[in-house]
Amino acid sequence: LMDKTFTLTISPDYVKNWTEQDAIREFIQNWIDQRNQEPEAGSAIKSSKGCLIIDNNFSVLQRQTLLLGGGTKADDTGAIGGFGEGYKIALLVLTRLGFKVSIANYGLGELWEPQISYSYEYGTDVLKITCRQLQHGKNLQKGVSVIITKDSYDFNVIMHNIYLEKRDFTVIAQNDRYGQILDKSEAGRIYIGGLYISTSSELLYGYNFNPGILDIGRDRNITDTFQIRYASPYVFQYTFDNFIDQMYEDLKSGAKDFDYIEKYNLPDNLKIKIKDEFADKQVISSQSDKQVLEDNNIKVKNPIVVHKVIRNLIWEQPVSSKASAIKPKSTLDLLREF
């Protein structure tokens, strides 16, 4: 096999805002997706000062993946990625930042090396990938190894920043469908499948969602926390008993994490605590609730302002043996009155 150089029509200035962390995260994402598909393959990541090696055993990187959109994950809802361009952009960014990257593509018996160099065809610098024959030929069992090196660069630090398994944390709630809620040591940090996505200063807890729960962009970030706050109640429902008290205090304090929680999302032990504390008290969540109480022939006197989920839980209980549960006005009723 003679050396073959592929020209990728990607400008060296593409994604100027990407750092080495963004680029390395792309390779970790591909490694996680591959490990999920082949859990018995024994793939591994080795990080040290000056070198990061990402092994994807029993995998093959076909040449067609050098095309933008040429990946195989676009329709895989269990994959973190799916844009078909991530690792090519990662190669560009790391090369631009002075990292040396080699891809030992054992499944094809090839060594891939990126460089940014001048293209006479385009009249400017572009990303090129040179493919060389590996000395020992093909070895599907070894799959694909990505080797990233840079003198004195501590890859352990970057792995700690982007990969949840490298961090010290506690899971306080878990749902097989949605994912995990992490303790406050991970406050505001959002992960998908264990891969760091972004941080929100609004949130008290950390979140590790399963792939497919949240929509993420090409840059693997989430700027709007609505998706998170809407999905998280389904995980809070499975809060472990030893964190119920903490969750309750944060709920009462109005933490953004609980903006969209409903009474059916509350753990049973938390419902008991709420009823024990407020069963004999008059609660409202807004000034308009006073009118609702009066409409139910209840005299309003010194009501306690609480989270709407607490109000809903208490209001579903009759105030006396002859009374019915209080029914808040529907959105349609409020619109009619308006």
N, C-alpha and C positions, 0 to 999 in steps of 0.2 A: 504494500500500500504506500503510495507516494503521499507526501504531505499535501493536504488540501486546505485552502483558506476560504472560509465563507464570509461574505460581507453582509453585515446586518445594517439595514438602513435606519439606524438610530443615531441621532446627533449626540455628540459628547455632552452637550448642554441639557439634554433631556432630564427631567425631574431634578432640577437644580437644588431643590430643598431636601433631597434624600441624603441621609447620613449613612455611615457604615452600619449603624444599628438597623436602619430600615432594610438595607441590602442583605445583611446576614439573616435578618428575620425571614426573608423570603426563602432562603435555603433551609432554615429550621422548619418553616411551614411545610415545605415539600417533604422533609424528612418525617414530620409528624403524620402527614397524609399517607405516606408510604408505609409507615409503621402500623397505622390503623388498618391498612389493606392487607399487610403481611405481618401480623403480630408475632408469628413464630420465626421470623427471619433473623432476629438477633441483631438488628441494626443498632448503631451506637454513635454517640457524639463524644469527641475527645477535645478538650480545650486546655490550653496552657498559655504561658507567656510566649508570644511570638507565633503560635500556630493553632489553628482550629481545623479538625478533621471531622467531616460528616459522612458516615458510611450508610449507604442504602443497599443492604444486601439483597440479592435476587431481583434487582431492578435493572432496567436498560433505558438509557436516554437516547431515543431515536433522533436522527438528524432532522426529521420534520419538526421537532420541537423548537428548532432555531427560528422557525417562522413565527411571527407574532400571531397569537391565536392558535398556534399549532400544538397546544397541550392537550391533555386527555381528561381534564377534570371539570370542564365547563358544565356538565350535566350531573356531576356527582354532588349530591346535597350533603354527603358526609365529609367532604373536603373543605378545608379552611379557605384555600385559594380557588381558582377557577377562571382566571382571566387569560391564562395562556401566555403571559408575557413576563411574569414575575422574575424568573431566574435570569432572563436575558437582561432585564433592567438592573438586577443585582450585580451581574458581571460588569456592566457598564460603570455603575457607581463605584464599585470596589476598585476597578482598574483606574478610574479617574482620581480616586483618593490615594493611590499609591500602594494598594494591596496587591500581592501576587496571588492569582487564583489559578488552580489547575483542577480539571475534572478528569479523574481516571475512570473512563467509561469502559469498565472491564467487560460488560455484556457485549460490546461491539469490538473490543480489543483496541480501543483508541484512547489517546490522551488529547483532551481539548484544552486549549489555552487562549484566553482573550487578550486582545491588545487594541489600543486606539491608535490608528495610523491614517495617513493620508490616502484618499481615494481619488485617482485621476478621473474616474468616471463621474463622480459627484463634485469634484473640485473642493473638497473639504475633508476634515477628519471624520471617520466613522468607526464604529465598533466592528472588529473582525475576530473570527474564531478560527484558529488553526488546529486542524485535526492531524495527529501523528499516530503511527502504529505503536502500540505498546509492545515492549520487548518480549513479554511472556504470552502474548496473544489473548484470546477471549477467556473469560472466566465468569460465567453467569452467577455463580455462588457469591462472588465478591461484589457483584452488582456495580454500583456507582459510588465513588468516593470524591467528595469535594474537599480540596485542600486549600485553605486560605492562610497566608502567612504575611507577617509584617514585623520587622525587628522591634523588640521592646514593647509591642502592643499586648496588653493583658486581655486575652479573650475570655478568661473566667469572669471578668467584670461584666462584659456585654452579655454573656450567657445568663448571668444573674439578673440582668435587667429585662431580658425578653422571654425567658423560659421558666414557667412556674415551678417545674420540678427542681429547679436549682435554688429555690427560695424556702425560707422557713415561715410557715403559715399554718392556720387551723381552718378546717372546713366546718362551718357552723350550720349549714343546711345543704341538702343534696336531693336532686330530683333526676332520675335516670333520663328523662326526656329533655329537660331544660339545661341542667348543669349544676353548678355549685355556687354557694355564697361563701365568701371568705371573711375571716375576722378583720378587725379594724387595722391590723398591721398592714393590710393590703388596701386601705381606704381609697376608693375612687379608681383603682386600677382594674381595667377591663381586659379579660383574656377570652380567647376563643380556642377551645381544644388545648388549653395550656399555653397558648402563644399570646404574648402581650400585644394589645391593640392600641390602647390609649388610656389617658387618665382624666377623670372628671372630678373637679374640686367640689362639686355639689353633693357627692355621695359619701356616706359614712362607711360603707362596706366595699369589699372587693368582689368581683364577679368573674366566674369562669364558665361561660356558656358553651353548650355543645355546638358544633358546626351546624349551620342552617337556621339557627334561632334568630340571629341578628343579620341585617344587611350591612356589609362593609364595602367601602370603595376600593379602588385600585391601590390607594396609598395605605390601606389597612388601618384606617382610623375611623372613629365615630365622634362627630362633633356635636350631635344632638343626643341627649341622654333619654329622650322619650322612649326609644326602643327598649332601653335597659330598664327604665322605671315601669314600663308596661309588662315586661316579661318576668321581672324579678319576683312579683308576688306568688307566682306558681312554684318558685323554689322556696320562698319563705314559709310556705305551707308545711314544709318538711323540716323546719328548724329543730335541731336536737334539743332535748329537754334542758340541758345545762346552760343553754343560751336564751331561754324564754324570757327571763327577767331582763336581760340586756336589751333584747328586741322590744320588750314592752316599754321600757323607759325611752328608747329612741323613737318609738311610734308616738308616744305621748308628747315628745318634744317637737314633733312635726318634721322629722327627717325626710328629705326628698326621696329617699329610697322607698318610702311607703305611700307616695302620692296616689298610686293606682291600685292599692291593695283593697280587696273587698272581704266581707265577712267570711265567705266560703274559702278564702285563702289563709285564714288564720288557723294556726295549730290549735287543736282542741284544748290543750293546757292553757293557752293564752286566752281563749274564750272564757274559760273558767275564772281566770284572774280578773278579766274585765268585768264580768258579771258580779264577782265578789266585791269589787271596788265601787261600782256605779249602779248596782241594781236598785238602790233606794234613793238615787240622786236624780235630779232633773238635768239632763244634758242636751246641749245643742252644738252644732258645728258652724252655724252662721246666724246672723240676725234674722234671716227669713224663717228659720226654724221656730222662732217664737210664735209666728202667726200660725204655723202648722199645729203647734201645741194648743193654741187657743181654739183653732178650728175643731180640735178633738175634745173640747170642753175641759181643758186642763189649764188651771191658773198658773201663770208663769211668775216665778219668784226666785231671784238669785240663781239662775241656771249656770251650769259649768260648761265652758267652751272646750270641746274635745275634738279629736280627729273624727272625720265623718264615718269611718268604719266602726268606731266605738259607739257613736250615736246610733248607727243602723242596728248594731247588735243589741243595744239596750232598748231601743224603740220596738224591736220585734217582740219584746216581752210585755204582756198586759200590765197596766199600772195597778189594777185591782182585779178581783175575781169576776167582777161584772163588766170590766172594760175590755175592749179589743186592743190589739197591738196598734201602735201609732203608725199611720201610713204617710210617709213623706209625699209631697206633691210630685207628680211626674213631670218630666221635662215638657210634655205637651200641655199640661195644666198651667205651668209657669209661663209658657209662651202665650197661651190664650189670655192669661191675666195681663201680660205685658201689652 
